[in-house]
Amino acid sequence: MTSLKSSDIELARKVTEADKLIKGQISKVIVGQSQVVEELLLSIFAQGHCLIVGVPGLAKTLLVSTLAQTLDLKFNRVQFTPDLMPSDITGTEVIQEDKTTRERLFKFLPGPIFANVVLADEINRTPPKTQAALLQAMQEKKVTVGGQTYSLPEPFFVLATQNPIEQEGTYPLPEAQLDRFLFQINIGYPTFDEEKLIVEQTTKGAAPELKPILSAEEIRALQDIVRRVPIADSVIDYAVRLARATRPQEPNAPEFIKKWVAWGAGPRASQALILGSKARALLKGQMSPSVEDIQSLVLPALRHRLVLSFRAEAENVTADQVLAELLTTIPE
């Protein structure tokens, strides 16, 4: 395990400082949800996309737009509907006439995906054809229209929201697309005191002003340092063993995995655990992630990568319950 250079350590300290400043700005608008905010920041510093799941009215959209303001990034929101077409997201080509030569040429008009932060609001409300328009963008950060490939601006994040209770008229995301999200962040109801404060803040005067903390160039530099964070082989070994233990086909998989899981997590799960733990270590001011960092990210990194069996559904067993049991089973 190689250590960071002195110049890298200075950059790493900036990650910790930026984390505190960003959380301070977000707290002016968002009440509570500290773990949600932290996991969202971890995914951004780790160059990953996020799926945010929660019932209506929990400030999912407000959280993403507030984050974009504090990061001084270009932000676009796409409200996914059943009639949304792929070109409504990626952009389209139109015919324009040159006023001097009278020659007609195709001109590409970029869609809302050409932004640093793209909020895919209620992503499961649109058909698979339109959902698939995000696949190339999320994986390669490029868009192909009319045979021409266009690069998306850096940094680039897709932050999608989903309502878990209204499933009528929805199109569940396929496993291949779910796997491209670094984390699935579940948002729960606020506490009594938090809800009281929310009501007080949102029923009075003007909204607070937010100051941008990081520019696009600074975010790219911090993302680069996250990937260069050294990590012990034993920590990597633990992350890989956790991911592999979710696969019922593995000979050493626990019995409850074989009973409750139809398909386990792929290699992207191990990558998500490692990248997220590196970012988490830097946010805490540490120069290398620990096993505890891995354990804290098992739920957001793996819950959307498990396909539960019919028996699990019949017994009302959730992915979070399976993963909680797994953490007590796999030795450090």
C-alpha positions in Angstrom: 0.0 0.0 0.0 1.6 3.2 -1.2 1.1 6.5 0.8 0.0 9.8 -0.6 2.5 12.5 -1.5 2.6 15.7 0.5 0.8 17.6 -2.3 -1.9 15.0 -2.4 -2.3 15.3 1.4 -3.0 19.0 1.0 -5.7 18.2 -1.6 -7.1 15.5 0.7 -7.5 18.1 3.5 -9.5 20.2 1.1 -12.0 17.4 0.7 -12.6 17.4 4.5 -12.9 21.2 4.6 -15.2 21.3 1.5 -17.4 18.6 3.1 -18.0 20.7 6.2 -18.7 23.9 4.2 -21.1 22.1 1.8 -23.1 20.4 4.6 -23.3 23.8 6.3 -24.9 25.4 3.2 -27.3 22.5 2.6 -28.4 22.6 6.3 -29.8 26.1 5.6 -32.4 24.5 3.3 -32.6 20.8 4.3 -33.5 19.9 7.8 -31.9 16.7 9.2 -31.1 13.9 6.7 -27.5 14.1 7.6 -26.7 10.5 6.5 -28.5 11.1 3.2 -26.5 14.2 2.6 -23.2 12.4 3.4 -24.0 9.5 1.1 -24.9 11.9 -1.7 -21.6 13.7 -1.2 -19.6 10.5 -1.1 -21.1 9.4 -4.5 -20.1 12.7 -6.0 -16.5 12.7 -4.8 -16.3 9.0 -5.9 -17.6 10.0 -9.4 -20.8 7.9 -9.1 -24.5 8.3 -9.8 -27.2 8.0 -7.2 -30.7 6.6 -7.0 -32.7 8.4 -4.3 -35.8 6.5 -3.1 -38.4 8.0 -0.8 -42.1 8.8 -0.5 -43.4 12.2 -1.8 -42.7 15.3 0.2 -39.3 14.4 1.7 -37.4 17.1 -0.3 -35.6 14.7 -2.7 -35.8 17.2 -5.5 -34.9 20.2 -3.3 -31.9 18.3 -1.9 -30.5 17.7 -5.4 -31.1 21.3 -6.6 -29.6 22.7 -3.3 -26.5 20.5 -3.7 -26.0 21.7 -7.3 -26.1 25.3 -6.1 -23.5 24.7 -3.4 -21.2 23.0 -5.9 -21.6 25.9 -8.5 -22.5 23.4 -11.2 -24.9 23.6 -14.1 -28.1 21.9 -13.1 -31.0 20.5 -15.2 -34.1 18.7 -14.1 -36.0 16.3 -16.2 -39.5 15.3 -15.1 -39.9 11.7 -16.4 -43.4 11.0 -17.8 -44.9 8.1 -19.9 -44.7 10.2 -23.1 -41.1 11.3 -22.7 -38.9 10.4 -25.7 -35.2 9.7 -25.7 -34.5 12.8 -27.8 -36.2 14.9 -25.1 -33.3 13.9 -22.9 -30.3 13.6 -25.2 -31.2 16.3 -27.7 -32.1 16.3 -31.4 -31.0 17.4 -34.8 -32.9 20.1 -36.7 -32.5 21.4 -40.2 -31.2 25.0 -40.5 -30.6 27.0 -43.6 -27.4 29.0 -44.1 -28.6 32.6 -44.9 -25.6 33.2 -47.3 -25.3 30.0 -49.2 -28.9 28.8 -48.8 -27.5 25.4 -48.0 -29.5 23.3 -45.5 -27.6 21.7 -42.7 -28.3 19.6 -39.7 -27.6 21.3 -36.4 -27.6 19.5 -33.0 -29.6 21.0 -30.2 -28.3 19.6 -26.9 -30.9 18.2 -24.5 -31.1 18.7 -20.7 -28.6 15.8 -20.2 -25.8 18.3 -21.1 -25.3 19.5 -17.6 -23.1 18.7 -14.6 -26.0 17.6 -12.4 -29.0 16.0 -14.1 -32.0 15.3 -11.9 -34.0 12.4 -13.4 -37.2 13.0 -11.4 -39.4 9.9 -10.9 -37.2 7.9 -13.4 -39.6 4.9 -13.2 -42.4 6.9 -14.7 -41.0 6.6 -18.2 -40.8 3.6 -20.6 -37.6 1.5 -20.9 -36.7 3.1 -24.2 -36.3 6.5 -22.6 -34.7 5.1 -19.5 -32.1 3.4 -21.7 -31.1 6.8 -23.2 -29.3 7.4 -19.9 -27.3 4.2 -20.0 -24.5 5.5 -22.4 -24.4 8.8 -20.6 -24.0 7.3 -17.2 -21.4 4.8 -18.2 -19.3 6.6 -20.8 -20.3 10.2 -20.2 -21.1 10.5 -23.9 -24.3 10.8 -26.0 -24.7 9.5 -29.6 -27.3 11.3 -31.8 -27.6 10.8 -35.5 -24.4 8.8 -35.7 -22.4 11.6 -34.0 -21.0 11.2 -30.5 -20.9 14.2 -28.1 -19.0 14.4 -24.8 -20.9 15.5 -21.7 -19.5 18.2 -19.4 -17.3 17.2 -16.5 -18.1 16.5 -13.8 -21.3 14.7 -14.7 -23.8 13.1 -12.3 -27.2 11.5 -12.8 -29.2 11.8 -9.5 -32.5 9.9 -10.0 -35.5 9.9 -7.7 -38.1 7.2 -7.3 -41.3 6.8 -5.4 -41.5 3.4 -3.7 -45.2 3.3 -2.9 -46.9 4.3 -6.2 -46.1 1.4 -8.6 -49.2 1.7 -10.8 -48.3 2.9 -14.3 -44.5 2.7 -13.6 -41.7 0.9 -15.4 -39.2 -0.7 -12.9 -35.6 0.0 -13.8 -33.9 -3.2 -15.2 -31.0 -4.7 -13.2 -28.4 -3.5 -15.8 -29.4 0.1 -15.2 -29.7 -0.2 -11.5 -26.1 -1.6 -11.4 -24.9 1.7 -12.9 -25.9 3.7 -9.8 -23.1 3.8 -7.3 -25.5 4.1 -4.4 -29.2 3.7 -3.7 -30.1 6.2 -1.0 -33.3 5.6 0.9 -34.9 8.7 2.5 -37.2 8.1 5.5 -39.6 10.3 7.4 -38.2 13.1 9.6 -38.4 13.0 13.4 -41.0 15.1 15.2 -38.6 17.9 16.0 -37.2 17.9 12.4 -40.7 18.0 11.0 -41.7 20.9 13.3 -38.6 22.8 12.1 -39.4 22.0 8.5 -42.9 23.5 8.9 -41.5 26.6 10.6 -38.8 27.3 7.9 -41.0 26.6 4.9 -44.0 28.7 6.0 -42.2 32.0 6.6 -40.2 34.5 4.5 -37.7 34.2 1.6 -35.5 31.2 1.2 -31.9 31.5 2.5 -29.1 32.5 0.1 -26.6 29.8 -0.7 -22.9 30.4 -1.5 -21.1 28.1 -4.0 -18.3 26.2 -2.3 -16.6 24.2 -5.1 -16.2 24.9 -8.8 -16.2 22.2 -11.5 -12.4 22.2 -11.7 -12.0 21.8 -8.0 -14.5 18.9 -7.9 -12.5 17.1 -10.7 -9.3 17.6 -8.7 -10.9 16.2 -5.5 -12.3 13.2 -7.5 -8.9 12.5 -8.7 -7.3 12.5 -5.3 -10.1 10.1 -4.0 -9.1 7.5 -6.5 -5.4 7.8 -5.5 -6.1 7.2 -1.8 -4.1 4.1 -0.7 -6.0 1.1 0.7 -4.9 -2.0 2.5 -5.2 -5.4 0.7 -7.1 -6.7 3.7 -9.8 -4.0 3.3 -10.1 -4.8 -0.4 -10.3 -8.5 0.5 -13.1 -7.8 2.9 -15.1 -5.8 0.3 -14.7 -8.5 -2.3 -15.8 -11.2 0.1 -18.9 -9.3 1.1 -19.9 -8.8 -2.5 -19.2 -12.4 -3.5 -21.1 -13.7 -0.4 -24.4 -12.2 -1.9 -24.3 -14.7 -4.8 -26.3 -17.9 -4.1 -24.3 -19.7 -6.8 -21.1 -19.3 -4.7 -20.2 -22.6 -2.8 -19.4 -20.6 0.4 -22.5 -18.4 0.3 -24.4 -18.5 3.6 -27.6 -20.5 3.7 -29.9 -17.5 4.1 -28.4 -16.0 0.9 -29.3 -19.2 -1.0 -32.7 -19.0 0.5 -33.5 -15.3 0.0 -31.4 -14.2 -3.0 -32.0 -15.2 -6.6 -29.1 -13.1 -8.0 -26.3 -11.4 -6.1 -24.2 -8.4 -6.7 -21.6 -8.2 -9.5 -18.1 -6.7 -9.5 -19.4 -3.2 -9.6 -20.6 -3.7 -6.0 -17.0 -4.2 -4.8 -15.9 -1.2 -6.8 -18.6 0.9 -5.2 -17.6 -0.2 -1.7 -13.9 0.6 -2.3 -14.5 4.0 -4.0 -17.1 5.0 -1.4 -14.9 4.0 1.4 -12.0 6.0 0.0 -14.2 9.1 -0.2 -15.5 8.5 3.3 -12.0 8.2 4.7 -11.0 11.6 3.3 -14.2 13.2 4.5 -13.2 12.0 8.0 -9.7 13.3 7.6 -8.1 9.8 7.3 -5.6 8.9 4.7 -6.8 5.3 4.1 -10.2 3.6 4.5 -10.8 0.9 7.1 -13.2 -2.1 7.4 -15.6 0.2 9.3 -15.8 2.4 6.2 -16.7 -0.6 4.1 -19.4 -1.7 6.6 -21.0 1.7 6.7 -21.6 1.6 2.9 -22.9 -1.9 2.5 -26.5 -0.9 2.4 -26.4 2.0 -0.1 -23.9 0.2 -2.3 -25.5 -3.3 -2.4 -29.3 -2.9 -1.7 -30.2 -2.2 -5.3 -27.9 -4.9 -6.7 -29.7 -7.8 -5.1 -32.5 -9.7 -6.8 -34.5 -11.3 -4.0 -36.1 -14.7 -4.4 -39.9 -15.4 -4.3 -39.4 -16.9 -0.9 -38.0 -13.7 0.4 -40.9 -11.7 -1.0 -43.4 -14.2 0.5 -41.7 -13.8 3.9 -41.5 -10.0 3.6 -37.7 -10.0 3.8 -36.1 -6.9 2.4 -32.6 -6.4 0.8 -31.6 -4.3 3.8 -32.4 -7.2 6.2 -30.4 -9.6 4.1 -27.4 -7.3 4.1 -27.7 -6.6 7.8 -27.6 -10.4 8.4 -24.6 -10.7 6.0 -22.6 -8.2 8.0 -22.9 -10.3 11.1 -21.9 -13.4 9.1 -18.8 -12.4 7.0 -15.7 -12.1 9.3 -13.5 -9.1 9.1 
